[in-house]
Amino acid sequence: MEVDKMDENEWKYHGEGNKSLVVSHVEHSQVLRFLKYPAEEPGNSHKAAKEAFGHLQNIVDFSKNVMKPFLGENYVHHGEVVHLPLDFVRQLSLKVEQERPESRCDKVMDIFSGYALCLPNLTKLQTCHFSESVPPLCIEIKPKCGFLPFSSHVTKDVKHRVCRFCMHQHLKLANGKWKRMSRYCPLDLFSGNKQRMSFALKNLLQEAQNNLKIFKNGELIYGCKDDKDCLQDLNAFTQHLKPYFFPANGLIHGPHCTRTVINELINVITTALLSNSGTCRTGEIRKVHISEGRAHCDASHFHRDILRKGSHSGLPKDCVLSKILQAQMLDNVDIEGLHPLYNRVEQYLGEFPKERIKLQIDGPYNENCFEKLRNSQSEDNGTVDYAVRKVQQYRVAMTAKDCSIMIALSPCPDDELPEPNLVIQTSKSRLIYSVSILDLDPKPYENIPHQYKLDGQIVNFYLKSTQAKQDPPTPNLFMDSEDCTLVLHSV
């Protein structure tokens, strides 16, 4: 990237979250990620530059030195911090302002520091670069936590039976965050059982919320831009998908078209999630199992009879879901067991504030961090060092619970012979694919008390709402077989 020749017209609005805004290059497979600040905060260029650089460099170091060793070299792209001309940044800010969702405009893009994080555009293929007659397709999934807590510190038995995501849906619905409850359950997706995984993905398609987005050539064609702006026209979406799965015109049409195309998409996503695209090995696939007690959520809508017969297949050891699940399970004391350890650290820092740097509470996230977190002792010896390590393990787990999986797809030309582990064969086409993991920022240390309070609110509200009245019967939108029809609410 030639920073002295930056032109705001070569970049377009890509998306944003609570803390950052992303633009993508119109030709090259690159994105720039800028920090955001409350609109009422006054600008201070010197302070902003120092804070922005430190914040962005911490994100890079955390992704590179902590999350990449846990999740795998092939899945994590940590990027680099770049310093851009302020004139370019300010013109870019003006250009993208009109494209931003209204609900996000309470914060403004950082135009004072000039610093941004440069990353590959993960909606495009990262494994190979064929000429693409059909634009690349990308599926973004935010899977959330894939296991039930097993800590002895858990005080409410319901947490051992119902997953956090399913319980949280009740509170989000009551607070008006979403208009309808999602039937998606993360434990179904993480089960490794293809039938349960397909059921989970169909529920994501039915009610995407912020857990599913699908892009074509980097443009959102399915999912929610924000809480109020959703693109969920299934017929239009199917037309987008047909060239990828049925490239010859006229091969599929009529009332079964939508169901057939959706099933092809779900089979491809399931294959990508269970494969190890980085190091394909022949021979027996080693699988990772979690105990049966932690593998099923009582709130899941998956057919109870099938669950009773046993439907937990386990995940291939190096697939992306397995890597994420193992990182999530660093949270082995639950927030209820962690909160007293956090208080132990806080009490110590209150007495010895200068120790904060030595304990690396806020970084730097150097190469030693991974070894410290991986080798943390299991028994509490009452020390501050133990408490700090458990807190840091929890933060890594929280990052893994909130990350996104990016599956990029592109039709494979007939005359190309890519590596077999980079290709998914469908009934009528071959697709080259890549799998990456996004959203790997370190979770704020100061956020732990909020997480503790929120956990209590979620559990108490779920118990209150389910005890007060039985959930009203919901229509059986899916048959138990793989060949099921997807029904969407009108938007």
C-alpha positions as CSV (number, residue, x, y, z in Angstrom):
1,M,0.0,0.0,0.0
2,E,1.4,3.4,-1.1
3,V,0.2,5.6,1.7
4,D,1.3,8.8,-0.1
5,K,-1.0,8.0,-3.1
6,M,-4.2,7.3,-1.2
7,D,-7.4,8.2,-3.0
8,E,-10.7,8.1,-1.0
9,N,-12.6,7.3,-4.2
10,E,-10.8,3.9,-4.4
11,W,-12.4,2.9,-1.1
12,K,-16.0,2.2,-0.1
13,Y,-17.9,1.6,3.1
14,H,-17.8,-2.0,4.2
15,G,-19.4,-2.2,7.6
16,E,-18.9,-1.3,11.3
17,G,-19.3,-2.5,14.8
18,N,-19.5,-0.7,18.2
19,K,-15.8,0.3,18.2
20,S,-14.5,0.4,14.6
21,L,-15.5,1.2,11.0
22,V,-14.2,-0.7,8.0
23,V,-13.8,0.4,4.4
24,S,-12.7,-1.9,1.5
25,H,-10.7,-1.2,-1.6
26,V,-12.8,-1.3,-4.8
27,E,-10.2,-3.4,-6.6
28,H,-7.7,-4.9,-4.3
29,S,-8.5,-7.5,-1.6
30,Q,-7.7,-5.1,1.3
31,V,-9.7,-3.4,4.1
32,L,-8.9,-0.5,6.4
33,R,-10.3,-0.6,9.9
34,F,-10.6,2.7,11.8
35,L,-11.4,3.2,15.4
36,K,-14.6,5.1,16.4
37,Y,-15.2,7.6,19.2
38,P,-18.3,9.2,20.8
39,A,-19.4,12.1,18.6
40,E,-19.3,14.5,21.6
41,E,-15.7,13.8,22.4
42,P,-13.4,16.8,21.5
43,G,-10.5,15.9,19.1
44,N,-6.9,16.0,20.3
45,S,-4.6,15.0,17.5
46,H,-1.5,14.2,19.7
47,K,-3.5,12.2,22.3
48,A,-5.6,10.5,19.6
49,A,-2.5,9.4,17.6
50,K,-0.8,7.9,20.7
51,E,-3.9,6.1,21.9
52,A,-5.0,4.9,18.5
53,F,-1.6,3.5,17.6
54,G,-1.3,1.7,21.0
55,H,-4.9,0.3,20.7
56,L,-4.4,-1.0,17.2
57,Q,-1.0,-2.4,17.9
58,N,-2.4,-4.3,20.9
59,I,-5.1,-5.8,18.6
60,V,-2.4,-6.9,16.1
61,D,-0.2,-8.4,18.9
62,F,-3.1,-10.1,20.5
63,S,-4.2,-11.7,17.3
64,K,-0.6,-12.6,16.3
65,N,0.9,-13.8,19.6
66,V,-2.2,-15.2,21.4
67,M,-5.1,-16.0,19.2
68,K,-3.1,-17.4,16.2
69,P,-1.3,-20.0,18.4
70,F,-4.6,-21.1,19.8
71,L,-6.7,-21.0,16.6
72,G,-4.1,-22.0,14.0
73,E,-1.8,-20.3,11.5
74,N,-4.2,-20.9,8.6
75,Y,-7.2,-19.2,10.1
76,V,-5.9,-16.0,11.6
77,H,-4.8,-12.9,9.6
78,H,-3.5,-10.3,12.1
79,G,-2.8,-7.5,9.7
80,E,-0.6,-4.4,10.4
81,V,-1.0,-0.9,11.7
82,V,-0.6,1.8,9.0
83,H,-0.3,5.6,9.2
84,L,-2.3,7.4,6.6
85,P,-2.4,11.1,5.4
86,L,-4.9,13.0,7.5
87,D,-6.4,14.7,4.4
88,F,-7.2,11.2,2.9
89,V,-8.8,10.1,6.2
90,R,-11.0,13.2,6.5
91,Q,-12.2,13.0,2.9
92,L,-12.9,9.3,3.3
93,S,-14.9,10.0,6.5
94,L,-17.1,12.4,4.6
95,K,-17.5,10.0,1.7
96,V,-18.7,7.0,3.9
97,E,-20.8,9.0,6.3
98,Q,-23.9,8.9,4.1
99,E,-23.7,5.1,3.8
100,R,-23.6,4.4,7.6
101,P,-26.6,3.0,9.4
102,E,-28.4,5.7,11.4
103,S,-28.1,3.5,14.6
104,R,-24.3,3.7,14.4
105,C,-23.9,7.5,13.9
106,D,-23.7,8.2,17.7
107,K,-20.0,7.6,17.1
108,V,-17.6,9.0,14.6
109,M,-14.7,7.6,12.7
110,D,-11.2,8.6,14.0
111,I,-10.0,11.4,11.8
112,F,-7.4,12.8,14.1
113,S,-4.7,10.1,14.5
114,G,-4.2,8.9,10.9
115,Y,-3.8,5.3,12.1
116,A,-5.7,2.3,10.8
117,L,-5.4,-1.4,10.7
118,C,-4.8,-2.9,7.3
119,L,-6.1,-6.4,6.8
120,P,-7.0,-8.7,3.9
121,N,-10.6,-8.6,2.8
122,L,-11.8,-11.9,4.1
123,T,-15.0,-11.8,2.0
124,K,-12.6,-12.7,-0.9
125,L,-10.6,-15.9,-1.3
126,Q,-7.3,-15.9,0.6
127,T,-6.0,-19.3,-0.6
128,C,-5.8,-18.7,-4.3
129,H,-6.3,-16.0,-6.9
130,F,-8.1,-17.3,-10.0
131,S,-9.8,-15.0,-12.4
132,E,-13.3,-14.8,-11.2
133,S,-16.0,-14.7,-13.9
134,V,-18.5,-15.1,-11.0
135,P,-17.9,-12.8,-8.0
136,P,-16.8,-14.5,-4.8
137,L,-19.4,-15.5,-2.3
138,C,-18.7,-15.2,1.5
139,I,-20.6,-16.6,4.4
140,E,-19.9,-14.9,7.8
141,I,-21.1,-16.9,10.9
142,K,-20.8,-15.7,14.5
143,P,-21.2,-19.1,16.1
144,K,-21.1,-18.0,19.8
145,C,-20.3,-20.4,22.7
146,G,-20.4,-24.0,21.8
147,F,-20.5,-25.8,25.2
148,L,-22.4,-25.7,28.5
149,P,-20.4,-24.6,31.6
150,F,-19.0,-27.4,33.6
151,S,-17.5,-25.4,36.5
152,S,-18.4,-26.3,40.1
153,H,-18.7,-22.6,40.8
154,V,-22.0,-22.4,38.8
155,T,-24.8,-21.7,41.2
156,K,-27.9,-22.2,39.0
157,D,-28.4,-25.7,37.6
158,V,-30.1,-24.3,34.5
159,K,-26.7,-23.1,33.2
160,H,-25.7,-26.8,33.0
161,R,-28.7,-27.6,30.9
162,V,-29.5,-24.5,28.7
163,C,-26.8,-22.6,26.8
164,R,-26.1,-18.9,27.2
165,F,-27.2,-18.0,23.7
166,C,-30.7,-19.7,24.1
167,M,-31.2,-18.1,27.5
168,H,-30.1,-14.6,26.2
169,Q,-32.7,-14.7,23.4
170,H,-35.5,-14.3,26.0
171,L,-33.9,-11.1,27.5
172,K,-33.1,-9.7,24.0
173,L,-36.6,-10.2,22.9
174,A,-38.0,-8.5,26.0
175,N,-35.6,-5.6,25.6
176,G,-36.6,-5.1,22.0
177,K,-33.2,-6.0,20.6
178,W,-34.8,-8.4,18.2
179,K,-38.4,-8.8,17.1
180,R,-38.4,-12.6,16.9
181,M,-36.6,-15.3,18.8
182,S,-33.9,-17.3,17.0
183,R,-34.2,-21.1,17.0
184,Y,-30.5,-21.4,16.4
185,C,-28.5,-23.2,19.1
186,P,-24.7,-23.0,19.0
187,L,-24.4,-26.5,20.5
188,D,-26.1,-28.0,17.5
189,L,-23.5,-26.3,15.2
190,F,-20.6,-27.4,17.3
191,S,-21.9,-31.0,17.6
192,G,-20.0,-32.2,14.6
193,N,-23.2,-34.1,13.6
194,K,-24.2,-33.1,10.1
195,Q,-27.9,-33.4,10.8
196,R,-27.8,-31.1,13.8
197,M,-25.4,-28.7,12.0
198,S,-27.8,-28.5,9.1
199,F,-30.7,-27.8,11.4
200,A,-28.6,-25.0,13.1
201,L,-27.7,-23.4,9.8
202,K,-31.3,-23.4,8.6
203,N,-32.3,-21.7,11.8
204,L,-29.6,-19.1,11.2
205,L,-31.0,-18.5,7.7
206,Q,-34.5,-18.2,9.1
207,E,-33.6,-15.6,11.7
208,A,-30.1,-14.3,11.0
209,Q,-29.9,-11.5,13.7
210,N,-26.2,-10.6,13.9
211,N,-25.1,-14.2,13.7
212,L,-25.2,-14.7,9.9
213,K,-24.3,-12.5,6.9
214,I,-23.7,-13.4,3.3
215,F,-21.7,-11.3,0.9
216,K,-21.4,-11.4,-2.9
217,N,-18.3,-9.6,-4.2
218,G,-18.1,-7.9,-0.8
219,E,-21.7,-6.6,-0.8
220,L,-24.2,-7.8,1.8
221,I,-27.0,-9.8,0.1
222,Y,-28.4,-11.6,3.1
223,G,-28.5,-10.7,6.8
224,C,-28.8,-7.7,9.0
225,K,-26.8,-4.5,8.5
226,D,-28.0,-3.4,11.9
227,D,-31.0,-4.1,14.2
228,K,-33.5,-2.4,11.9
229,D,-32.1,-3.0,8.4
230,C,-32.3,-6.7,7.3
231,L,-31.9,-8.2,3.8
232,Q,-33.9,-11.5,4.0
233,D,-35.7,-11.9,0.7
234,L,-35.2,-15.7,0.2
235,N,-36.2,-15.8,-3.5
236,A,-33.8,-13.0,-4.4
237,F,-31.1,-14.6,-2.3
238,T,-31.7,-18.0,-4.2
239,Q,-31.2,-16.2,-7.5
240,H,-27.8,-14.9,-6.2
241,L,-26.8,-18.5,-5.3
242,K,-27.8,-20.4,-8.4
243,P,-24.7,-19.6,-10.5
244,Y,-22.5,-21.1,-7.8
245,F,-24.3,-24.4,-7.4
246,F,-26.1,-24.8,-10.7
247,P,-23.9,-22.9,-13.3
248,A,-25.8,-24.2,-16.4
249,N,-29.0,-22.2,-17.0
250,G,-32.3,-24.1,-16.9
251,L,-31.0,-27.1,-14.8
252,I,-33.1,-26.1,-11.9
253,H,-36.4,-24.2,-11.7
254,G,-39.8,-24.3,-10.2
255,P,-41.1,-24.6,-6.6
256,H,-38.3,-26.9,-5.5
257,C,-35.6,-24.5,-6.6
258,T,-35.3,-22.6,-3.4
259,R,-35.1,-25.7,-1.2
260,T,-32.6,-27.4,-3.4
261,V,-30.3,-24.4,-3.6
262,I,-30.5,-23.7,0.1
263,N,-29.6,-27.4,0.8
264,E,-26.6,-27.1,-1.5
265,L,-25.4,-24.0,0.4
266,I,-25.8,-25.7,3.8
267,N,-24.0,-28.8,2.7
268,V,-21.1,-26.6,1.4
269,I,-21.0,-24.6,4.7
270,T,-21.0,-27.8,6.8
271,T,-18.2,-29.3,4.7
272,A,-16.1,-26.2,5.1
273,L,-16.7,-26.0,8.9
274,L,-15.7,-29.7,9.3
275,S,-12.7,-29.6,7.0
276,N,-9.1,-28.7,7.7
277,S,-8.3,-26.6,4.7
278,G,-4.8,-25.8,5.8
279,T,-3.2,-29.2,6.3
280,C,-5.1,-31.9,4.6
281,R,-3.9,-35.4,5.7
282,T,-5.0,-38.8,4.6
283,G,-5.9,-41.5,7.1
284,E,-8.2,-41.5,10.1
285,I,-9.7,-38.2,11.2
286,R,-9.1,-37.6,14.9
287,K,-12.2,-36.1,16.5
288,V,-12.6,-33.9,19.6
289,H,-15.4,-34.8,21.9
290,I,-16.8,-32.9,24.8
291,S,-18.7,-34.8,27.4
292,E,-22.3,-35.7,26.5
293,G,-23.6,-33.6,29.4
294,R,-22.2,-30.5,27.8
295,A,-23.1,-31.4,24.2
296,H,-26.9,-30.9,24.3
297,C,-28.9,-27.8,25.2
298,D,-32.4,-28.4,26.6
299,A,-33.7,-25.3,24.8
300,S,-32.6,-26.6,21.3
301,H,-35.5,-27.2,18.9
302,F,-33.7,-30.2,17.4
303,H,-35.9,-33.3,17.5
304,R,-35.8,-34.7,21.0
305,D,-36.1,-38.3,19.9
306,I,-33.0,-38.0,17.7
307,L,-31.1,-36.4,20.6
308,R,-32.0,-39.3,22.9
309,K,-30.7,-41.8,20.3
310,G,-27.4,-39.9,20.3
311,S,-26.4,-37.4,17.7
312,H,-23.1,-36.0,18.9
313,S,-20.4,-37.1,16.4
314,G,-17.5,-34.9,17.5
315,L,-15.4,-32.4,15.6
316,P,-12.4,-33.3,13.4
317,K,-9.4,-32.2,15.5
318,D,-8.1,-29.3,13.3
319,C,-11.3,-28.0,11.8
320,V,-12.2,-24.4,12.5
321,L,-15.0,-25.2,14.9
322,S,-12.8,-27.5,16.9
323,K,-10.1,-24.8,17.2
324,I,-12.6,-22.2,18.3
325,L,-14.2,-24.6,20.8
326,Q,-10.9,-25.4,22.4
327,A,-10.1,-21.8,22.9
328,Q,-13.6,-21.1,24.3
329,M,-13.1,-23.9,26.9
330,L,-10.3,-22.0,28.4
331,D,-13.2,-20.5,30.4
332,N,-13.2,-23.5,32.8
333,V,-14.3,-21.6,36.0
334,D,-17.3,-19.7,34.4
335,I,-17.9,-16.0,35.1
336,E,-19.2,-17.0,38.6
337,G,-15.8,-18.5,39.5
338,L,-13.9,-15.8,37.7
339,H,-15.5,-12.8,39.4
340,P,-13.8,-13.5,42.8
341,L,-10.5,-13.9,41.1
342,Y,-11.0,-10.6,39.3
343,N,-11.7,-9.0,42.7
344,R,-8.5,-10.5,44.0
345,V,-6.5,-8.9,41.2
346,E,-8.3,-5.6,41.7
347,Q,-7.6,-5.6,45.5
348,Y,-3.9,-6.2,44.8
349,L,-3.7,-3.4,42.1
350,G,-5.4,-1.1,44.6
351,E,-2.5,-1.6,47.0
352,F,0.2,-1.9,44.3
353,P,-1.0,0.1,41.2
354,K,2.5,0.0,39.6
355,E,2.3,-3.8,39.3
356,R,-0.4,-3.5,36.6
357,I,2.4,-3.2,33.9
358,K,4.4,-6.1,35.3
359,L,1.3,-8.3,35.4
360,Q,0.6,-7.3,31.7
361,I,-3.1,-6.6,32.4
362,D,-3.3,-4.4,29.4
363,G,-0.6,-6.0,27.3
364,P,1.8,-5.9,25.7
365,Y,0.7,-9.2,24.2
366,N,4.1,-10.6,23.4
367,E,5.2,-14.2,22.5
368,N,5.4,-15.2,26.1
369,C,1.6,-14.6,26.7
370,F,0.6,-17.8,24.9
371,E,2.8,-20.0,27.0
372,K,1.6,-18.5,30.2
373,L,-2.0,-18.9,29.2
374,R,-1.6,-22.5,27.9
375,N,0.3,-23.7,30.9
376,S,-1.7,-22.1,33.7
377,Q,-2.0,-24.4,36.7
378,S,-5.5,-25.8,37.5
379,E,-5.5,-25.5,41.3
380,D,-6.0,-22.2,43.0
381,N,-3.0,-21.6,45.2
382,G,-4.4,-18.2,46.4
383,T,-1.9,-16.1,44.6
384,V,-2.4,-13.0,42.4
385,D,-0.4,-14.7,39.6
386,Y,-3.0,-17.5,39.5
387,A,-5.9,-15.1,39.5
388,V,-4.3,-13.0,36.7
389,R,-3.8,-16.1,34.5
390,K,-7.4,-17.2,35.0
391,V,-8.6,-13.7,34.1
392,Q,-6.5,-13.7,31.0
393,Q,-7.6,-17.1,30.0
394,Y,-11.2,-16.0,30.4
395,R,-10.5,-13.0,28.1
396,V,-9.2,-15.3,25.4
397,A,-12.2,-17.5,25.8
398,M,-14.5,-14.5,25.5
399,T,-12.8,-13.5,22.3
400,A,-13.3,-17.0,20.9
401,K,-17.0,-16.9,21.9
402,D,-17.5,-13.7,20.0
403,C,-15.4,-14.3,16.9
404,S,-16.7,-14.7,13.3
405,I,-16.0,-17.4,10.8
406,M,-15.5,-16.3,7.2
407,I,-16.1,-18.9,4.4
408,A,-15.2,-17.5,1.0
409,L,-16.3,-19.4,-2.1
410,S,-15.6,-19.2,-5.8
411,P,-16.4,-21.5,-8.7
412,C,-13.3,-23.5,-9.8
413,P,-12.6,-23.2,-13.6
414,D,-12.6,-26.6,-15.3
415,D,-9.0,-26.1,-16.5
416,E,-7.6,-25.4,-13.0
417,L,-6.2,-28.1,-10.7
418,P,-6.0,-26.6,-7.2
419,E,-5.0,-28.5,-4.1
420,P,-7.8,-31.1,-3.3
421,N,-8.2,-29.7,0.2
422,L,-9.1,-26.3,-1.3
423,V,-12.1,-27.6,-3.3
424,I,-15.6,-28.6,-2.3
425,Q,-17.5,-30.8,-4.8
426,T,-21.2,-30.1,-5.0
427,S,-23.7,-32.0,-7.1
428,K,-23.3,-29.8,-10.1
429,S,-20.1,-27.7,-9.5
430,R,-16.7,-27.4,-7.9
431,L,-16.0,-24.6,-5.5
432,I,-12.7,-23.3,-4.3
433,Y,-12.9,-22.1,-0.7
434,S,-11.0,-20.6,2.2
435,V,-11.9,-20.4,5.9
436,S,-10.7,-17.5,8.2
437,I,-11.5,-16.2,11.6
438,L,-12.4,-12.6,12.2
439,D,-13.1,-10.3,15.2
440,L,-10.2,-11.4,17.5
441,D,-9.8,-8.2,19.6
442,P,-8.8,-8.7,23.2
443,K,-11.9,-8.2,25.5
444,P,-11.6,-5.4,28.0
445,Y,-10.3,-6.4,31.4
446,E,-12.7,-3.7,32.9
447,N,-15.7,-5.4,31.4
448,I,-15.6,-8.4,33.7
449,P,-18.0,-6.9,36.4
450,H,-20.4,-6.1,33.6
451,Q,-20.2,-9.7,32.3
452,Y,-20.9,-11.0,35.8
453,K,-23.9,-8.8,36.2
454,L,-25.2,-9.6,32.8
455,D,-24.9,-13.4,33.4
456,G,-27.1,-13.1,36.4
457,Q,-29.7,-11.0,34.5
458,I,-29.8,-13.5,31.7
459,V,-30.2,-16.5,33.9
460,N,-32.8,-14.9,36.2
461,F,-34.9,-13.5,33.4
462,Y,-34.8,-16.9,31.6
463,L,-36.0,-18.7,34.8
464,K,-38.7,-16.1,35.4
465,S,-40.0,-16.1,31.8
466,T,-40.0,-19.9,31.4
467,Q,-41.6,-20.5,34.8
468,A,-44.3,-17.8,34.4
469,K,-45.6,-19.3,31.2
470,Q,-44.8,-22.2,28.9
471,D,-43.4,-21.1,25.6
472,P,-46.2,-20.9,23.0
473,P,-46.1,-23.7,20.4
474,T,-44.1,-22.8,17.4
475,P,-44.7,-24.2,13.9
476,N,-42.5,-27.1,12.8
477,L,-40.7,-25.2,10.1
478,F,-38.2,-28.0,9.4
479,M,-38.8,-31.7,8.8
480,D,-36.4,-34.1,10.6
481,S,-34.8,-35.2,7.4
482,E,-32.0,-33.4,5.6
483,D,-34.5,-32.4,2.9
484,C,-36.3,-29.7,4.6
485,T,-38.1,-26.5,3.6
486,L,-36.9,-23.1,4.8
487,V,-39.6,-20.6,5.8
488,L,-38.8,-17.0,6.4
489,H,-40.8,-14.2,8.1
490,S,-41.5,-11.3,5.9
491,V,-39.5,-8.2,6.6
